Amino acid sequence: DLAKFILLKNPNLIINCIAYTNIEACEKNYKISREINVEILREIFKLKIKKKLKFNFIHFSTDQFYNNKKGNSSKETSQIYINNNYCKHKRMSEIICNRYKALIFRTNFFGKSLSKNKSFSDWIYNSFKSKKKFYLFNDVLFNPLSIKTLARIIEFIINKKKFKISGIYNLGSKDSMYKNQFACYFAKKANIYNSNYRNVNVSKFLKIKRSNNMSMNIQKFEKKFSINLPYIKSEITKEIKNYI
């Protein structure tokens, strides 16, 4: 069906948002993870070659590859860590995309979901509102963007035809926060903060291995695309309006 649709529309750009992102589910369902995160992508590029299509391609990858042990943010050339099936398959998809000169964004985002799949900020909002005991990770560093900012950046790239650029770019906020700090700042801004949470280490709480420092250096993106990325607290403040 996807192949028929691509042939019918003959687009000049495809933006790949397909992903199986539940890390525990990817570990249990290796085949499904590979089919969704890798094989669909491979089939799209096979179709491109077979039918001599000319479309450009934007692919969303992940910040889960990074885990800088010194506490610094990682550049695109920094060491990659394959901690689980999700990382393995997302890296495989990057290699395919690189082969066909696609534009790849390693990113992380939050915001009010419009689908049945709840986002990290949805979970934060619901957890603080419920007033039941919950857990926050105090050892996971990241620098996500709001989904609205991410969408506006993609819109800018489309309008300026910058999707013809290829390669891997980190796309996130200018600075980083630990996930428990992010959650508490979010809750305070939304006026729903309470102390019914407990800070825990991700490695002790979850069985599947994950990175602790996913913080990304975004200077390469800012320079190449001439976009000044925002700070994380301003992103939270803007997104709060969608919750209250």
Solvent accessible surface area in square Angstrom, and as a share of the most:
residue,aa,sasa,rsa
1,D,149,0.77
2,L,78,0.39
3,A,45,0.35
4,K,150,0.64
5,F,114,0.47
6,I,7,0.03
7,L,73,0.36
8,L,140,0.69
9,K,119,0.50
10,N,97,0.50
11,P,37,0.23
12,N,99,0.51
13,L,28,0.14
14,I,26,0.13
15,I,58,0.29
16,N,12,0.06
17,C,97,0.58
18,I,65,0.33
19,A,43,0.33
20,Y,51,0.19
21,T,85,0.49
22,N,84,0.43
23,I,12,0.06
24,E,57,0.26
25,A,21,0.16
26,C,0,0.00
27,E,65,0.29
28,K,167,0.71
29,N,54,0.28
30,Y,86,0.33
31,K,147,0.62
32,I,75,0.38
33,S,0,0.00
34,R,77,0.28
35,E,73,0.33
36,I,49,0.25
37,N,5,0.03
38,V,0,0.00
39,E,44,0.20
40,I,59,0.30
41,L,4,0.02
42,R,62,0.23
43,E,96,0.43
44,I,7,0.04
45,F,1,0.00
46,K,109,0.46
47,L,21,0.10
48,K,36,0.15
49,I,106,0.54
50,K,156,0.66
51,K,95,0.40
52,K,165,0.70
53,L,24,0.12
54,K,173,0.74
55,F,1,0.01
56,N,42,0.21
57,F,6,0.02
58,I,0,0.00
59,H,2,0.01
60,F,33,0.14
61,S,8,0.05
62,T,7,0.04
63,D,2,0.01
64,Q,27,0.12
65,F,0,0.00
66,Y,0,0.00
67,N,12,0.06
68,N,39,0.20
69,K,150,0.64
70,K,176,0.75
71,G,49,0.47
72,N,86,0.44
73,S,44,0.28
74,S,2,0.01
75,K,113,0.48
76,E,24,0.11
77,T,128,0.74
78,S,34,0.22
79,Q,122,0.54
80,I,49,0.25
81,Y,48,0.18
82,I,84,0.43
83,N,28,0.15
84,N,10,0.05
85,N,22,0.11
86,Y,16,0.06
87,C,1,0.00
88,K,85,0.36
89,H,0,0.00
90,K,5,0.02
91,R,65,0.24
92,M,41,0.19
93,S,0,0.00
94,E,0,0.00
95,I,81,0.41
96,I,5,0.02
97,C,0,0.00
98,N,62,0.32
99,R,145,0.53
100,Y,63,0.24
101,K,157,0.66
102,A,2,0.02
103,L,0,0.00
104,I,0,0.00
105,F,0,0.00
106,R,2,0.01
107,T,9,0.05
108,N,31,0.16
109,F,99,0.41
110,F,2,0.01
111,G,3,0.03
112,K,92,0.39
113,S,29,0.18
114,L,180,0.90
115,S,63,0.41
116,K,181,0.77
117,N,105,0.54
118,K,135,0.57
119,S,28,0.18
120,F,58,0.24
121,S,0,0.00
122,D,10,0.05
123,W,103,0.36
124,I,0,0.00
125,Y,42,0.16
126,N,79,0.41
127,S,11,0.07
128,F,0,0.00
129,K,109,0.46
130,S,57,0.37
131,K,144,0.61
132,K,151,0.64
133,K,136,0.58
134,F,17,0.07
135,Y,72,0.27
136,L,4,0.02
137,F,43,0.18
138,N,56,0.29
139,D,29,0.15
140,V,6,0.04
141,L,26,0.13
142,F,3,0.01
143,N,1,0.01
144,P,0,0.00
145,L,0,0.00
146,S,3,0.02
147,I,69,0.35
148,K,99,0.42
149,T,18,0.10
150,L,6,0.03
151,A,58,0.45
152,R,145,0.53
153,I,10,0.05
154,I,16,0.08
155,E,99,0.44
156,F,64,0.27
157,I,0,0.00
158,I,67,0.34
159,N,105,0.54
160,K,122,0.52
161,K,121,0.51
162,K,51,0.22
163,F,8,0.04
164,K,133,0.56
165,I,34,0.18
166,S,48,0.31
167,G,21,0.20
168,I,23,0.12
169,Y,10,0.04
170,N,0,0.00
171,L,0,0.00
172,G,0,0.00
173,S,0,0.00
174,K,65,0.27
175,D,53,0.28
176,S,37,0.24
177,M,18,0.08
178,Y,85,0.32
179,K,40,0.17
180,N,22,0.11
181,Q,90,0.40
182,F,0,0.00
183,A,0,0.00
184,C,20,0.12
185,Y,51,0.19
186,F,0,0.00
187,A,0,0.00
188,K,117,0.49
189,K,83,0.35
190,A,4,0.03
191,N,130,0.66
192,I,26,0.13
193,Y,84,0.32
194,N,27,0.14
195,S,92,0.59
196,N,56,0.29
197,Y,47,0.18
198,R,132,0.48
199,N,68,0.35
200,V,17,0.09
201,N,50,0.25
202,V,4,0.02
203,S,86,0.55
204,K,174,0.74
205,F,92,0.38
206,L,48,0.24
207,K,204,0.87
208,I,38,0.20
209,K,136,0.58
210,R,47,0.17
211,S,2,0.01
212,N,51,0.26
213,N,11,0.06
214,M,4,0.02
215,S,3,0.02
216,M,5,0.02
217,N,27,0.14
218,I,8,0.04
219,Q,121,0.54
220,K,88,0.37
221,F,0,0.00
222,E,33,0.15
223,K,178,0.75
224,K,102,0.43
225,F,0,0.00
226,S,91,0.59
227,I,29,0.15
228,N,125,0.64
229,L,2,0.01
230,P,29,0.18
231,Y,123,0.47
232,I,1,0.00
233,K,100,0.43
234,S,49,0.32
235,E,0,0.00
236,I,0,0.00
237,T,56,0.33
238,K,94,0.40
239,E,5,0.02
240,I,7,0.04
241,K,151,0.64
242,N,62,0.32
243,Y,23,0.09
244,I,127,0.65
